[in-house]
């Protein structure tokens, strides 16, 4: 059986310069003999789409196998892709997006963001479909294909549990958060190990991400609309002058 793979998220979550670069993730998906098509939902800059199409072409992959949907109004359209496999955004994951996928019985291969987000897996039932690198991703991809019906049903039931059993779900999340934090703090904490290099790397990577995100927000919320208003005002002024002449 051939599957459709789906990635969801804008460039603010799917970094270009990272060890889990979206473009190479899609390339490797489409190289898999069990994948017939890949769909990406979410706004990605044009130069990245061009780069992706170029590497697909250079690897002899038909451009029709990749579908770019840009930003969509609602993720309810996922109901049209029953039997597909979703791969979470990386390195920043979208927890609400994952829950939305489970709602439509779509299992998700979830990236472990590690230092980017400590508390991400608290809503997961287990970590059987969690991956840290491409090798692990495609090993678990093959594993998921063999057990698709099991995980489709299992995560749908877990979604219903989180949504409908509020008290039990709240206790589950709190207990999971405490356990995850304890394990991380015990084995991987950058402060317990006093690893200066890791501390500096964490601060720089998170600072860079926040600065870039703030710049994008400033551009799209203030500068781009201002630029359009200036052009309209100038055009209007020129039209009035031409009429007066």
N, CA and C of each residue as an Amber inpcrd file, in Angstrom:
protein
   735
   0.8430000  -1.2050000   0.0000000   0.0000000   0.0000000   0.0000000
   0.8720000   1.2470000   0.0000000   0.5250000   2.2330000  -0.8390000
   1.2620000   3.4880000  -0.8910000   0.5670000   4.5510000  -0.0440000
   1.3660000   5.3480000   0.6350000   0.8370000   6.3490000   1.5640000
   1.1290000   7.7640000   1.0860000   0.3010000   8.6860000   1.5760000
   0.5700000  10.1150000   1.4120000   1.1710000  10.6180000   2.7130000
   2.2850000  11.3180000   2.6320000   2.8810000  11.9190000   3.8230000
   2.5220000  13.4000000   3.8580000   2.3710000  13.9240000   5.0640000
   1.9530000  15.3170000   5.2380000   2.8410000  16.0000000   6.2720000
   3.2940000  17.2020000   5.9510000   3.9630000  18.0540000   6.9370000
   3.1360000  19.3270000   7.0890000   3.1160000  19.8560000   8.2970000
   2.2930000  21.0350000   8.5920000   3.1230000  22.0500000   9.3790000
   3.0250000  23.3210000   8.9890000   3.7260000  24.3640000   9.7330000
   4.4850000  25.3070000   8.8260000   4.5730000  26.5640000   9.2380000
   5.2960000  27.5700000   8.4640000   6.7940000  27.4990000   8.6980000
   7.5070000  28.4260000   8.0910000   8.9690000  28.4400000   8.2150000
   9.4180000  28.8240000   9.6140000   8.5090000  29.3870000  10.4270000
   8.8610000  29.7080000  11.8090000   9.0080000  28.4530000  12.6650000
   8.4860000  27.3200000  12.1720000   8.6160000  26.0550000  12.8940000
   9.5210000  25.0760000  12.1620000   9.5310000  25.1560000  10.8350000
  10.3830000  24.2800000  10.0230000  11.5900000  25.0790000   9.5510000
  12.6880000  24.9940000  10.2790000  13.8660000  25.7970000   9.9700000
  14.5370000  25.3300000   8.6810000  15.1810000  26.2920000   8.0090000
  15.9200000  25.9770000   6.7830000  17.2950000  25.4050000   7.1180000
  18.0140000  26.0950000   8.0010000  19.3450000  25.6360000   8.4010000
  19.2330000  24.8350000   9.6930000  18.9830000  23.5480000   9.5670000
  18.9070000  22.6740000  10.7330000  19.1910000  21.2550000  10.2970000
  19.4620000  20.4000000  11.2600000  19.7700000  19.0010000  10.9460000
  18.5280000  18.2370000  10.5150000  17.3500000  18.8580000  10.6870000
  16.0980000  18.2240000  10.2460000  15.3900000  19.1570000   9.2580000
  16.1560000  19.6950000   8.3370000  15.6670000  20.6380000   7.3320000
  14.4490000  20.0650000   6.5910000  13.3910000  20.8430000   6.4870000
  12.1370000  20.3940000   5.8720000  12.3360000  19.8960000   4.4460000
  13.1530000  20.6090000   3.6610000  13.3370000  20.2490000   2.2570000
  13.9090000  18.8390000   2.1000000  14.8890000  18.5000000   2.9220000
  15.4980000  17.1740000   2.8280000  14.6060000  16.1030000   3.4570000
  13.7720000  16.5170000   4.4100000  12.7990000  15.5870000   4.9670000
  11.8080000  15.1620000   3.8760000  11.2970000  16.1490000   3.1290000
  10.3480000  15.8520000   2.0440000  11.0160000  15.0210000   0.9610000
  12.2600000  15.3590000   0.6290000  12.9960000  14.5950000  -0.3810000
  13.0900000  13.1220000   0.0120000  13.4450000  12.8740000   1.2570000
  13.5850000  11.4860000   1.7220000  12.2450000  10.7640000   1.7880000
  11.1830000  11.5010000   2.0840000   9.8500000  10.8840000   2.0680000
   9.5180000  10.3990000   0.6600000   9.7400000  11.2570000  -0.3360000
   9.3710000  10.9300000  -1.7110000  10.3050000   9.8980000  -2.3490000
  11.4530000   9.6770000  -1.7280000  12.3480000   8.6160000  -2.1910000
  11.8790000   7.2410000  -1.7190000  11.0350000   7.2440000  -0.6790000
  10.5400000   5.9940000  -0.1140000   9.5450000   5.3470000  -1.0730000
   9.7250000   4.0910000  -1.3660000   8.8730000   3.3780000  -2.3240000
   7.4340000   3.2550000  -1.8460000   7.2050000   3.4360000  -0.5400000
   5.8500000   3.3240000   0.0040000   5.0920000   4.6510000   0.0060000
   5.7300000   5.7190000  -0.4890000   5.1040000   7.0450000  -0.5000000
   4.7600000   7.4400000  -1.9290000   3.4920000   7.7600000  -2.1610000
   3.0470000   8.1450000  -3.5020000   3.0010000   9.6590000  -3.6860000
   2.8720000  10.4070000  -2.5670000   2.7250000  11.8580000  -2.6610000
   3.0440000  12.4930000  -1.3140000   3.5350000  13.7400000  -1.3600000
   3.7640000  14.4840000  -0.1200000   3.0370000  15.8150000  -0.2120000
   2.3500000  16.1670000   0.8650000   1.6140000  17.4320000   0.9420000
   2.2020000  18.2820000   2.0590000   2.4560000  19.5610000   1.7550000
   2.8790000  20.4730000   2.8350000   1.8240000  21.5490000   3.0150000
   1.4150000  21.7420000   4.2830000   0.4400000  22.7690000   4.6460000
   1.1380000  23.8010000   5.5230000   1.1060000  25.0650000   5.1040000
   1.7860000  26.1100000   5.8730000   2.6360000  26.9740000   4.9670000
   2.7550000  28.2420000   5.3250000   3.4690000  29.1950000   4.4740000
   4.9870000  29.0060000   4.5600000   5.5850000  28.8050000   3.4080000
   7.0360000  28.6750000   3.2840000   7.5040000  29.7070000   2.2450000
   8.6170000  30.4010000   2.4830000   9.1060000  31.3880000   1.5080000
   9.3130000  30.7910000   0.1160000   9.1000000  31.6180000  -0.9020000
   9.1720000  31.1490000  -2.2860000  10.5320000  30.5480000  -2.6270000
  11.6250000  31.1510000  -2.0880000  12.9500000  30.6470000  -2.4410000
  13.1580000  29.2220000  -1.9040000  12.4930000  28.8940000  -0.7770000
  12.6040000  27.5420000  -0.2380000  11.8020000  26.5470000  -1.0780000
  10.6570000  26.9890000  -1.5780000   9.8640000  26.1310000  -2.4580000
  10.6390000  25.8700000  -3.7500000  11.2900000  26.9120000  -4.2810000
  12.0910000  26.7570000  -5.4960000  13.2580000  25.8070000  -5.2520000
  13.9010000  25.9520000  -4.0950000  15.0210000  25.0730000  -3.7360000
  14.5540000  23.6260000  -3.6300000  13.3910000  23.4250000  -3.0100000
  12.8420000  22.0750000  -2.8690000  12.5430000  21.4620000  -4.2340000
  11.9030000  22.2180000  -5.0990000  11.5830000  21.7010000  -6.4380000
  12.8560000  21.3790000  -7.2180000  13.9020000  22.1590000  -6.9800000
  15.1770000  21.9200000  -7.6560000  15.8030000  20.6070000  -7.2040000
  15.8170000  20.3430000  -5.8880000  16.4290000  19.0980000  -5.4090000
  15.5700000  17.8790000  -5.7710000  14.2470000  18.0800000  -5.8700000
  13.3900000  16.9780000  -6.3230000  13.6970000  16.6490000  -7.7810000
  13.8590000  17.7090000  -8.5920000  14.1730000  17.5180000 -10.0100000
  15.5220000  16.8320000 -10.1820000  16.5190000  17.2700000  -9.3890000
  17.8680000  16.6940000  -9.5050000  17.9130000  15.2390000  -9.0420000
  16.9050000  14.8270000  -8.2610000  16.8360000  13.4320000  -7.8050000
  15.8460000  12.6090000  -8.6320000  15.3770000  13.1820000  -9.7290000
  14.5010000  12.4490000 -10.6370000  13.1130000  12.1780000 -10.0970000
  12.6260000  13.0480000  -9.2160000  11.2940000  12.8700000  -8.6240000
  10.3010000  13.7800000  -9.3370000   9.2210000  13.2190000  -9.8080000
   8.1930000  13.9650000 -10.5220000   7.6340000  15.0830000  -9.6470000
   7.5720000  16.2980000 -10.1840000   7.0990000  17.4520000  -9.4100000
   5.6490000  17.2900000  -8.9650000   4.8860000  16.4600000  -9.6550000
   3.4800000  16.2380000  -9.3000000   3.3330000  15.4810000  -7.9740000
   4.4200000  14.8760000  -7.5160000   4.3560000  14.1130000  -6.2680000
   4.4170000  15.0150000  -5.0350000   4.7500000  16.3000000  -5.2540000
   4.7880000  17.2570000  -4.1480000   3.6840000  18.2830000  -4.3310000
   2.8540000  18.4510000  -3.2990000   1.7480000  19.4070000  -3.3340000
   1.9500000  20.4400000  -2.2210000   2.0610000  21.7140000  -2.6100000
   2.2320000  22.7970000  -1.6410000   0.9070000  23.5260000  -1.4840000
   0.3270000  23.4910000  -0.2830000  -1.0050000  24.0640000  -0.0540000
  -0.9710000  25.4480000   0.5990000   0.2270000  25.9300000   0.9690000
   0.3370000  27.2310000   1.6190000  -0.4930000  27.2470000   2.9090000
  -0.8960000  28.4480000   3.3470000  -1.6840000  28.5760000   4.5690000
  -3.1380000  28.2080000   4.2780000  -3.7750000  27.5150000   5.2120000
  -5.1800000  27.1410000   5.0350000  -6.0130000  27.7200000   6.1820000
  -7.2970000  27.8920000   5.9380000  -8.1880000  28.4740000   6.9500000
  -8.4210000  27.5290000   8.1150000  -8.4880000  26.2420000   7.8040000
  -8.7770000  25.2590000   8.8560000  -8.1120000  23.9290000   8.5430000
  -7.6350000  23.2720000   9.5860000  -7.0290000  21.9560000   9.4130000
  -8.0580000  20.8420000   9.3230000  -9.3250000  21.2210000   9.2880000
 -10.3690000  20.2160000   9.1160000 -10.2550000  19.5140000   7.7590000
  -9.5320000  20.1270000   6.8350000  -9.3280000  19.4870000   5.5270000
  -8.5460000  18.1710000   5.6500000  -7.9180000  17.9550000   6.8120000
  -7.2040000  16.6940000   7.0350000  -8.1360000  15.4850000   6.9690000
  -9.4240000  15.7390000   7.1460000 -10.3930000  14.6470000   7.0670000
 -10.4370000  14.0440000   5.6660000  -9.9090000  14.7940000   4.6800000
  -9.8820000  14.3030000   3.2940000  -8.7050000  13.3670000   3.0240000
  -7.8270000  13.2100000   4.0270000  -6.6010000  12.4360000   3.7980000
  -6.4910000  11.2510000   4.7380000  -7.5970000  10.5440000   4.8960000
  -7.5930000   9.3420000   5.7280000  -6.5600000   8.3460000   5.1930000
  -5.8530000   7.7120000   6.1190000  -4.8360000   6.7390000   5.7130000
  -3.4900000   7.3510000   5.4160000  -3.3300000   8.6460000   5.7120000
  -2.0460000   9.3280000   5.4840000  -1.1970000   9.2960000   6.7430000
   0.0740000   9.6770000   6.5860000   1.0040000   9.7450000   7.7160000
   1.4950000  11.1760000   7.8470000   1.3490000  11.7390000   9.0380000
   1.7720000  13.1140000   9.2950000   3.1150000  13.1050000  10.0100000
   3.9990000  14.0010000   9.5780000   5.2930000  14.1850000  10.2410000
   5.2990000  15.5860000  10.8350000   5.5540000  15.6890000  12.1220000
   5.4570000  16.9810000  12.7930000   6.4990000  17.9700000  12.2820000
   6.2260000  19.2440000  12.5150000   7.2040000  20.2790000  12.1810000
   8.4370000  20.0920000  13.0510000   9.5790000  20.6160000  12.5720000
  10.8350000  20.4640000  13.3170000  11.7720000  21.6180000  12.9670000
  12.4790000  22.1570000  13.9290000  12.6330000  21.6630000  15.3150000
  11.5740000  22.1750000  16.2920000  10.7030000  23.0970000  15.8540000
   9.6340000  23.5660000  16.7430000   8.3530000  22.8220000  16.3840000
   7.8100000  22.0800000  17.3150000   6.6190000  21.2870000  17.0060000
   5.3470000  22.0600000  17.3400000   4.2410000  21.6430000  16.7090000
   2.9410000  22.2450000  16.9730000   2.0440000  21.2460000  17.6900000
   1.9290000  21.3810000  18.9850000   1.1630000  20.4060000  19.7770000
  -0.3030000  20.3770000  19.3860000  -0.9110000  21.5620000  19.1590000
  -2.3180000  21.6150000  18.7750000  -2.5380000  20.9810000  17.4070000
  -1.5680000  21.1380000  16.5300000  -1.6550000  20.5150000  15.2020000
  -1.6630000  19.0030000  15.3180000  -0.8200000  18.4830000  16.2010000
  -0.7560000  17.0300000  16.4190000  -2.1020000  16.5130000  16.9280000
  -2.6930000  17.2260000  17.8670000  -4.0010000  16.8240000  18.3980000
  -5.0630000  16.8420000  17.2990000  -4.9760000  17.8300000  16.4180000
  -5.9280000  17.9310000  15.3070000  -5.7820000  16.7290000  14.3700000
  -4.5790000  16.2810000  14.1710000  -4.3480000  15.0980000  13.3280000
  -4.9450000  13.8560000  13.9700000  -4.7300000  13.7020000  15.2590000
  -5.3000000  12.5480000  15.9760000  -6.8240000  12.5430000  15.8800000
  -7.4150000  13.7240000  15.8670000  -8.8690000  13.8570000  15.7660000
  -9.4030000  13.1420000  14.5200000  -8.5940000  13.1510000  13.4550000
  -9.0060000  12.5120000  12.1980000  -8.3060000  11.1650000  11.9780000
  -7.8590000  10.5670000  13.0920000  -7.2520000   9.2310000  13.0800000
  -5.9580000   9.1780000  12.2510000  -5.2480000  10.2950000  12.1950000
  -3.9840000  10.3320000  11.4750000  -2.8290000  10.2360000  12.4790000
  -2.0830000   9.1560000  12.4760000  -0.9340000   9.0420000  13.3920000
   0.1570000  10.0300000  12.9980000   0.8730000  10.5230000  13.9890000
   1.8960000  11.5470000  13.7540000   3.2550000  11.0640000  14.2460000
   4.2580000  11.1780000  13.3910000   5.6420000  10.9400000  13.7890000
   6.1570000  12.2550000  14.3700000   6.3560000  12.2670000  15.6850000
   6.6180000  13.5150000  16.4140000   8.1070000  13.7190000  16.6500000
   8.5930000  14.9000000  16.2710000  10.0000000  15.2370000  16.4980000
  10.2360000  15.5910000  17.9620000  11.3500000  15.1420000  18.4950000
  11.7470000  15.4830000  19.8610000  12.6200000  16.7300000  19.8000000
  12.0810000  17.8990000  20.1940000  12.8290000  19.1530000  20.0650000
  13.9630000  19.3130000  21.0650000  14.0290000  18.4380000  22.0520000
  15.1030000  18.4400000  23.0490000  15.2760000  19.8160000  23.6800000
  16.3790000  20.5290000  23.4250000  16.6320000  21.7870000  24.1320000
  15.6900000  22.9060000  23.7150000  14.9950000  22.7620000  22.5870000
  14.0910000  23.8240000  22.1580000  12.8280000  23.8850000  23.0080000
  12.3980000  22.7300000  23.5020000  11.1490000  22.6790000  24.2670000
  11.1810000  21.4730000  25.1920000  11.3030000  21.7190000  26.4740000
  11.4530000  20.6390000  27.4470000  10.1590000  19.8580000  27.6580000
   9.0380000  20.5620000  27.7250000   7.7990000  19.9580000  28.2040000
   6.8920000  19.4330000  27.0850000   7.4170000  19.3210000  25.8650000
   6.5580000  18.9840000  24.7240000   5.8440000  17.6410000  24.8360000
   6.4560000  16.5630000  25.3960000   5.8130000  15.2540000  25.2650000
   4.8110000  14.9290000  26.3530000   4.4060000  15.9030000  27.1540000
   3.5360000  15.5950000  28.2920000   2.1670000  15.0700000  27.8660000
   1.7140000  15.4080000  26.6480000   0.4060000  14.9430000  26.1990000
   0.4780000  13.6230000  25.4360000   1.6940000  13.1190000  25.1910000
   1.8520000  11.8690000  24.4560000   1.5710000  10.6620000  25.3470000
   0.9330000   9.6720000  24.7700000   0.6550000   8.4360000  25.5050000
   1.9320000   7.6530000  25.7200000   2.7940000   7.6530000  24.7120000
   4.0980000   7.0010000  24.7950000   5.0140000   7.6650000  23.7660000
   6.2390000   7.2090000  23.6560000   7.1900000   7.8260000  22.7270000
   7.5860000   6.8660000  21.6010000   6.6870000   5.9660000  21.2670000
   6.9820000   4.9740000  20.2330000   7.1100000   5.5790000  18.8350000
   6.4820000   6.7470000  18.6210000   6.5540000   7.4030000  17.3120000
   7.3210000   8.7180000  17.3710000   8.1680000   8.8470000  18.3830000
   9.0010000  10.0470000  18.5330000  10.3580000   9.8120000  17.8760000
  10.8560000  10.8160000  17.1500000  12.1440000  10.6900000  16.4570000
  13.0410000  11.8970000  16.7340000  14.3600000  11.6690000  16.6390000
  15.3370000  12.7210000  16.9200000  16.1930000  13.0890000  15.7080000
  16.2490000  12.2060000  14.7090000  17.0390000  12.4690000  13.5070000
  16.4170000  11.7030000  12.3400000  16.9230000  11.9300000  11.1410000
  16.3320000  11.3130000   9.9510000  16.4040000   9.7820000   9.9750000
  17.5170000   9.2370000  10.4620000  17.6400000   7.7730000  10.5230000
  16.5350000   7.1660000  11.3890000  16.3160000   7.8020000  12.5280000
  15.2810000   7.3230000  13.4430000  13.8930000   7.5540000  12.8540000
  13.7190000   8.6860000  12.1670000  12.4270000   8.9940000  11.5570000
  12.0060000   7.9120000  10.5660000  12.8920000   7.5350000   9.6660000
  12.4890000   6.6050000   8.6190000  12.4710000   5.1470000   9.0980000
  13.1740000   4.8740000  10.1770000  13.0260000   3.5600000  10.8210000
  11.6180000   3.4620000  11.4180000  11.1940000   4.5460000  12.1040000
   9.8720000   4.5410000  12.7240000   8.7750000   4.7010000  11.6800000
   9.1050000   5.3080000  10.5530000   8.1570000   5.4080000   9.4510000
   7.7850000   4.0070000   8.9480000   8.7950000   3.1840000   8.7290000
   8.5480000   1.8060000   8.2860000   7.8000000   1.0040000   9.3560000
   8.1530000   1.2710000  10.6210000   7.4720000   0.6040000  11.7340000
   5.9980000   0.9970000  11.7790000   5.7090000   2.2880000  11.5440000
   4.3330000   2.7770000  11.5610000   3.5140000   2.1720000  10.4210000
   4.1170000   2.0480000   9.2470000   3.4170000   1.4470000   8.1080000
   2.9300000   0.0330000   8.4510000   3.7770000  -0.7090000   9.1250000
   3.4230000  -2.0920000   9.4870000   2.3430000  -2.1530000  10.5720000
   2.2190000  -1.0700000  11.3310000   1.2620000  -1.0630000  12.4490000
   0.2960000   0.1190000  12.3450000  -0.0590000   0.4890000  11.1300000
  -0.8390000   1.7180000  10.9190000  -2.1940000   1.6880000  11.6280000
  -2.9550000   0.6360000  11.4430000  -4.2920000   0.5540000  12.0360000
  -4.2370000   0.6550000  13.5510000  -3.2330000   0.0350000  14.1370000
  -3.0660000   0.0460000  15.6060000  -2.8750000   1.4720000  16.1150000
  -1.9320000   2.1970000  15.5030000  -1.6370000   3.5520000  15.9990000
  -2.7020000   4.5560000  15.6100000  -3.3560000   4.3440000  14.4780000
  -4.4550000   5.2150000  14.0820000  -5.5670000   5.1640000  15.1240000
  -5.9460000   3.9650000  15.5310000  -7.0060000   3.7830000  16.5250000
  -6.5470000   4.2220000  17.9160000  -5.3010000   3.8780000  18.2550000
  -4.7720000   4.1520000  19.5940000  -4.7020000   5.6460000  19.8770000
  -4.2200000   6.4210000  18.9170000  -4.0800000   7.8640000  19.1540000
  -5.4050000   8.5990000  19.0160000  -6.3360000   8.0230000  18.2600000
  -7.6810000   8.6020000  18.2290000  -8.3340000   8.4480000  19.6030000
  -8.1940000   7.2860000  20.1970000  -8.7350000   7.0500000  21.5380000
  -8.0670000   7.9680000  22.5580000  -6.7700000   8.1890000  22.3900000
  -6.0520000   9.0680000  23.3150000  -6.5230000  10.5150000  23.1590000
  -6.8110000  10.9160000  21.9330000  -7.3540000  12.2600000  21.6800000
  -8.6920000  12.4310000  22.3990000  -9.5660000  11.4390000  22.3000000
 -10.8660000  11.4960000  22.9800000 -10.6860000  11.5610000  24.4950000
  -9.7180000  10.8220000  25.0080000  -9.4250000  10.8320000  26.4470000
  -9.0220000  12.2380000  26.8940000  -8.1260000  12.8720000  26.1490000
  -7.6490000  14.2060000  26.5090000  -8.7520000  15.2480000  26.4030000
  -9.6410000  15.0600000  25.4590000 -10.7020000  16.0370000  25.2160000
 -11.8800000  15.8830000  26.1740000 -12.2900000  14.6530000  26.4610000
 -13.5470000  14.4230000  27.1610000 -13.3960000  14.1360000  28.6510000
 -12.2750000  13.5610000  29.0520000 -12.0650000  13.2440000  30.4770000
 -11.1650000  14.3090000  31.1110000 -11.7560000  15.4590000  31.3800000
 -10.9620000  16.6240000  31.7720000 -10.1550000  16.4110000  33.0540000
 -10.7750000  15.8420000  34.0710000 -10.0700000  15.6420000  35.3390000
  -8.9460000  14.6260000  35.1790000  -9.2760000  13.4850000  34.5760000
  -8.2660000  12.4480000  34.3650000  -7.1590000  12.9350000  33.4240000
  -7.5640000  13.6630000  32.3860000  -6.5830000  14.1860000  31.4310000
  -5.6580000  15.1880000  32.1010000  -6.2210000  16.0250000  32.9700000
  -5.4090000  17.0210000  33.6810000  -4.3890000  16.3310000  34.5800000
  -4.8240000  15.2970000  35.2790000  -3.9110000  14.5410000  36.1470000
  -2.8330000  13.8410000  35.3210000  -3.2400000  13.3030000  34.1660000
  -2.3000000  12.6360000  33.2660000  -1.2090000  13.6080000  32.8110000
  -1.6200000  14.8190000  32.4140000  -0.6630000  15.8210000  31.9280000
   0.2870000  16.2730000  33.0350000  -0.2690000  16.4890000  34.2320000
   0.5740000  16.9360000  35.3450000   1.5720000  15.8510000  35.7610000
   1.0970000  14.6290000  35.8820000   1.9860000  13.5290000  36.2640000
   3.0620000  13.3040000  35.2060000   2.6510000  13.3800000  33.9470000
   3.5940000  13.1870000  32.8550000   4.6450000  14.2980000  32.8370000
   4.1880000  15.5320000  33.0940000   5.1040000  16.6810000  33.1020000
   6.1410000  16.5360000  34.2150000   5.6930000  16.1230000  35.3870000
   6.6090000  15.9470000  36.5150000   7.6380000  14.8490000  36.2190000
   7.1410000  13.7460000  35.6580000   8.0340000  12.6240000  35.3570000
   9.0440000  12.9950000  34.2710000   8.5580000  13.6780000  33.2170000
   9.4430000  14.0780000  32.1220000  10.5010000  15.0610000  32.6200000
  10.0650000  16.0200000  33.4250000  11.0020000  17.0230000  33.9240000
  12.0420000  16.3860000  34.8270000  11.6050000  15.4520000  35.6710000
  12.5390000  14.7770000  36.5710000  13.5800000  13.9920000  35.7750000
  13.1230000  13.2430000  34.7830000  14.0440000  12.4450000  33.9620000
  15.0130000  13.3240000  33.1930000  14.4890000  14.4130000  32.6280000
  15.3540000  15.3260000  31.8680000  16.3770000  15.9860000  32.7880000
  15.8960000  16.4420000  33.9200000  16.7730000  17.1290000  34.8580000
  17.8500000  16.1940000  35.3960000  17.5010000  14.9170000  35.5650000
  18.4390000  13.9420000  36.1190000  19.5090000  13.5250000  35.1150000
  19.0890000  13.3190000  33.8370000  20.0030000  12.7510000  32.8420000
  20.5830000  13.7580000  31.8590000  19.7880000  14.8020000  31.5210000
  20.1950000  15.6560000  30.4170000  20.3360000  17.1340000  30.7450000
  20.0720000  17.4960000  31.9870000  20.0760000  18.9150000  32.3020000
  21.4270000  19.5530000  32.0240000  21.4120000  20.6720000  31.3080000
  22.6590000  21.3820000  31.0190000  23.2140000  22.0260000  32.2870000
  22.3310000  22.2160000  33.2970000  22.8040000  22.8470000  34.5230000
  23.4450000  21.8330000  35.4640000  22.8970000  20.6000000  35.4800000
  23.4970000  19.5660000  36.3350000  24.8850000  19.1910000  35.8240000
  25.0440000  19.1330000  34.5140000  26.3310000  18.7340000  33.9320000
  27.3260000  19.8870000  33.8390000  26.8300000  21.1050000  34.0560000
  27.6770000  22.2970000  33.9670000  28.4570000  22.3380000  32.6480000
  27.7420000  22.0160000  31.5870000  28.3330000  22.0370000  30.2550000
  28.1910000  23.4420000  29.6920000  29.2560000  24.2250000  29.7900000
  29.2190000  25.6300000  29.3880000  28.8910000  25.7810000  27.9060000
  29.4510000  24.9100000  27.0730000  29.2090000  24.9850000  25.6260000
  27.7210000  24.8100000  25.3090000  27.0780000  23.8360000  25.9670000
  25.6590000  23.5700000  25.7260000  24.7910000  24.7200000  26.2150000
  25.1870000  25.3140000  27.3500000  24.4460000  26.4710000  27.8750000
  24.5000000  27.6200000  26.8810000  25.6900000  27.9180000  26.3710000
  25.8600000  29.0180000  25.4100000  25.0980000  28.7290000  24.1250000
  25.1940000  27.4730000  23.6510000  24.4910000  27.0820000  22.4190000
  22.9830000  27.2480000  22.5770000  22.4540000  26.8450000  23.7320000
  21.0150000  26.9600000  23.9900000  20.5780000  28.4170000  23.9790000
  21.3410000  29.2660000  24.6700000  20.9970000  30.6840000  24.7360000
  21.0450000  31.3370000  23.3580000  22.0940000  31.0280000  22.5960000
  22.2400000  31.6260000  21.2680000  21.1580000  31.1480000  20.3040000
  20.8780000  29.8420000  20.3180000  19.8930000  29.2960000  19.3730000
  18.4950000  29.8260000  19.6750000  18.1480000  29.8960000  20.9570000
  16.8160000  30.3820000  21.3010000  16.7170000  31.8900000  21.0710000
  17.8010000  32.6220000  21.3710000  17.7960000  34.0700000  21.1510000
  17.6500000  34.3850000  19.6740000  18.3980000  33.6550000  18.8480000
  18.3320000  33.8690000  17.3940000  16.9250000  33.6000000  16.8810000
  16.3210000  32.5230000  17.3490000  14.9610000  32.1760000  16.9250000
  13.9750000  33.2820000  17.2970000  14.0690000  33.7920000  18.5290000
  13.1520000  34.8330000  18.9810000  13.3500000  36.1300000  18.2040000
  14.6120000  36.4910000  17.9410000  14.9010000  37.7200000  17.2010000
  14.3440000  37.6380000  15.7810000  14.5680000  36.4920000  15.1210000
  14.0620000  36.3080000  13.7560000  12.5390000  36.3610000  13.7380000
  11.9070000  35.7310000  14.7010000  10.4410000  35.7180000  14.7570000
   9.8980000  37.1180000  14.9850000  10.5350000  37.8800000  15.8800000
  10.1060000  39.2560000  16.1420000  10.2480000  40.1110000  14.8890000
  11.3570000  39.9210000  14.1510000  11.5820000  40.6790000  12.9100000
  10.5040000  40.3650000  11.8800000  10.1480000  39.0930000  11.7460000
   9.0880000  38.7000000  10.8050000   7.7570000  39.3200000  11.2010000
   7.4580000  39.2880000  12.5100000   6.2050000  39.8660000  12.9810000
   6.1570000  41.3640000  12.7140000   7.2510000  42.0780000  12.9940000
   7.3060000  43.5160000  12.7450000   7.1180000  43.8340000  11.2700000
   7.7480000  43.0030000  10.4170000   7.6610000  43.2400000   8.9770000
   6.2410000  43.0510000   8.4680000   5.6220000  41.9110000   8.8180000
   4.3040000  41.5920000   8.2630000   3.1700000  42.3770000   8.9180000
   3.3420000  42.7760000  10.1900000   2.2720000  43.4980000  10.8800000
   2.3460000  45.0050000  10.6420000   3.5880000  45.5540000  10.5870000
   3.7330000  47.0090000  10.4980000   4.3330000  47.4970000   9.1680000
   5.4920000  46.9660000   8.7970000   6.2040000  47.5030000   7.6420000
   5.5170000  47.2190000   6.3110000   5.0500000  45.9800000   6.1140000
   4.4130000  45.6270000   4.8430000   3.1250000  46.4140000   4.6210000
   2.2150000  46.4900000   5.6200000   1.0070000  47.3190000   5.4250000
   1.3460000  48.7910000   5.2160000   2.3780000  49.2880000   5.9340000
   2.7920000  50.6850000   5.7900000   3.2820000  50.9550000   4.3730000
   4.0460000  50.0100000   3.8310000   4.5600000  50.1360000   2.4690000
   3.4100000  50.2180000   1.4650000   2.4050000  49.3810000   1.6450000
   1.2360000  49.3980000   0.7630000   0.4790000  50.7130000   0.8640000
   0.3360000  51.2380000   2.0970000  -0.3760000  52.5000000   2.3030000
   0.3630000  53.6630000   1.6580000   1.6940000  53.6330000   1.7420000
   2.4970000  54.6960000   1.1300000   2.3180000  54.6890000  -0.3870000
   2.3550000  53.4870000  -0.9710000   2.1850000  53.3640000  -2.4250000
   0.8010000  53.8700000  -2.8490000  -0.2380000  53.5220000  -2.0810000
  -1.5910000  53.9760000  -2.3890000  -1.7000000  55.4910000  -2.2870000
  -1.0710000  56.0510000  -1.2280000  -1.1300000  57.5010000  -1.0230000
  -0.4290000  58.2410000  -2.1500000   0.7350000  57.7350000  -2.5510000
   1.4880000  58.3630000  -3.6440000   0.7110000  58.2750000  -4.9420000
   0.1140000  57.1230000  -5.2130000  -0.6780000  56.9330000  -6.4330000
  -1.8710000  57.8790000  -6.4590000  -2.5230000  58.0000000  -5.3050000
  -3.6700000  58.8940000  -5.1950000  -3.2610000  60.3400000  -5.4270000
  -2.1140000  60.7210000  -4.8440000  -1.6030000  62.0840000  -4.9830000
  -1.2720000  62.3990000  -6.4370000  -0.6430000  61.4460000  -7.1280000
  -0.2800000  61.6350000  -8.5320000  -1.5210000  61.7470000  -9.4170000
  -2.5550000  60.9780000  -9.1210000  -3.7930000  61.0440000  -9.8950000
  -4.4710000  62.3990000  -9.7420000  -4.4860000  62.9110000  -8.5040000
  -5.1090000  64.2230000  -8.2350000  -4.3550000  65.3140000  -8.9720000
  -3.0090000  65.2370000  -8.9550000  -2.1870000  66.2470000  -9.6380000
  -2.4060000  66.2230000 -11.1410000  -2.4980000  64.9770000 -11.6760000
  -2.6940000  64.8530000 -13.1370000  -4.0340000  65.4100000 -13.5670000
  -5.0700000  65.2670000 -12.7040000  -6.3910000  65.8210000 -13.0080000
  -6.3800000  67.3440000 -12.9600000  -5.6690000  67.9040000 -11.9790000
  -5.5920000  69.3470000 -11.8160000  -4.8900000  70.0110000 -13.0040000
  -3.9290000  69.2670000 -13.5710000  -3.2180000  69.8130000 -14.7240000
  -4.1260000  69.8350000 -15.9430000
